[in-house]
Amino acid sequence: MSRHDLHAVDAATEEADSIILQQIDRAGAVPRPDNIKEFHSEREYHAKAQTQTETYTADGEAAARDAAVTAAGLESAATAATGLITGAASSVETAREQLAHALRTLGHLARRDTPAKVRYWICLVALCLGDTAGILGAAITLGEIPLVALGQAVATGVAAITAGQAGADLKDLRLARIRQRDLEELTEDEQRYRQFFIGVEAGVSTMKLIGALSATIVAIISVGIFCLRLSVEGLTSGIAFGMLAAATALGSFLANYSYADEIADYLARTERTYAKAIKTHSKLAADPAVQKRAEALAGAASIKTEHTHRGRAAWWQLQALSARILRRNPGVAGHGVAAEQPEVIGRRFRGDAA
């Protein structure tokens, strides 16, 4: 209670102490008179107590007005954001269930470990840089413009690495044959991933075509580098760099063959989907409109609750002062409320005896 409130209470106490009820018949030690339901002072202080309740309620509304207006202004944006958050939470749960189900059903079929991804990309970058450097040096020595030579060298290096992608397709075909099963033998959980158990008959011809195209790319790159080096440094250099170009393509083939794992790729995609759903949900949950509205509502509710309690305290304070007036005037009001008389059981009034 503030210093101002204490002064107000003291002033009210002094006022209550100054009130004297006119004495007509001294009550002595008897209870409060039954013929007076309520003294005027009691009605007065009851009304004053009610004004305190209403006053503090109004003060609470005034103090919480800014926070309430802020919350109302953010309601539309917060409602929209809340709907998005609810949808995002559902997406997170769906993605989590899909990931858990996939790991439980297909996890034992994955053959690639997590560090393989780092090794794979290091190998591809190193192979591409090596092929690019060999072509770039020969082209510049031949008199090509460096920028043009760089573009041609990078394109050739990427082509050699791309030719090695056939290794991944070959690995997928091999693993698919190992996993192949009769669809009727699949469990209920495995039926959701039946594409991984149907075999590879339909993809063999396509694989042969891809292999032929990859071999053609390797041959073209090797012959091209051989001719380029032959014209610059002679036959030996041409043969050496041509073989190195072929080795680069074969290295890419083996790297892709080693890394390829259709099941592991599917599990990785499912895990990325789950991580993306979590990130989206976290971003939406941090929407400032939702946070500011929640803070404004909490602040307004706290202010109103505080003033409600203060109003009740003031109400009880004035009720206490009303009782104090009666206590200080026992000659009129008595010393307390009379106790209820117990009803006597078994006695009846029979009137005058005959």
Buried (B, 14 or more C-beta within 10 A) or exposed (E): EEEEEEEBBEEBBEEBEEBEBEEEEEBEEEEBBEEEEEBEBBEBBBEBBEEBBEBBBEBBBEBBEEBBEBBEBBEEBBEEBBEBBEEBBEBBEEBBEBBEBBBEBBEEBBBBEEEBEEEBEEBBEEBBBBBBEBBBBBBBBEEBEEEEBBEBBBEBBBBBBBBBBBBBBBBBBEBBEEBEEEEEEBEEEBEBBEEBBEEBEEBEEEBEEBBEEBBEBBBBBBBBBBEBBBEBBEEEBBBBBBEBBBBBBBBBBEBBBBBBBBBBBBBBEBBEBBEEBBEBBEEBBEBEBBBBBEBBBEBBBEBBEBBBEBBBBBBEBBBBBBBBBBEBBBBBBBBEEEEEEEEEEEEEEEEEEE
